[in-house]
């Protein structure tokens, strides 16, 4: 019978062999094994999500992966950058630490919280539905940006919940920079705008999105934008689903362009990410206004200048046409693949490397 | 059939990008950029895993 002497492998072996250890370990965790057993519960508590799709298994990552929330529910963590710093944190619990050590711990912990965020979802959400939605344009940019922005914004609460601020004094005083600069700035601008539109406290939209899987994130964005606009009071109920889909398609198209920024340096990617978000929101506002004008036309505009129902089906370059292109006629089922045409606009980075998006 | 071909092309492109990002991360002198590149590769691995049949 072999004996596991590698402390990291020993901790993973003990954890994976005893999946329900979280029911019996002390709180706060005092060892790496106890941390591994409790860390997902803390993510649930801080996020307020209904469920986690994490299957309880943790494996040492290979192939240069830092952290990965696998679709099968397994959490993959890098030894050097995540598991080893955490082992050291518990080994040296309570000792004074250098800022460099605290930053290493913080970076490891924020990566874990980010990966656990991928597993969070509302009651009844499935990994399969999330996986299918993740492949749609703009889904990855939103989900990765939300997970990273939310994890950094809520890391201190996570550390407090796990008692890590006592084990590593000063860890809440140092900072770690967010990754995913192609996505995070755009997500912060989008969610701040949604908070503003909906009259919500700052950070609310980000928090709500983090509780969703890829399946529900874009529909939630559109729900916040739609319900906080004048549209619900003027749009006929049978057209509402198609109009929501059109708004979603507009935003997805801009966020899908963010993929092209990933290979670029942080500062460049961040600047282009911000520009793209502002363009997306300007387009959203224009589209909402155009739709509103159709159903509640300004009485000061002469009738002859308004589009007629017949003209809606004619090729046109006006905002009305773009807002409704691809929508089903009233009373018809809404096709799931509706993709309204959009005005021509510059891409986030036309000169970027090829993206992973398909043709 | 055509859908499978598109998915296959997209997967191949994603895997190529992952390899590019890892190659750049391996030679990157700036630790922040290196972490950024590795985590971007991780996000693409999540996509590649989703795209695989």
Interface residues (C-beta under 8 A of the other chain):
Chain A: X63 X64 X65 X66 X67 X68 X69 X70 X71 X81 X107 X111 X118 X131 X132 X134 X135 X140 X144 X177 X179 X180 X181 X182 X262 X263 X265 X266 X353 X354 X355 X356 X357 X358 X359
Chain B: X6 X7 X9 X10 X13 X14 X16 X17 X20 X21 X22 X24 X25 X32 X33 X35 X36 X37 X38 X39 X40 X41 X42 X43 X44 X45 X46 X47 X48 X49 X50 X51
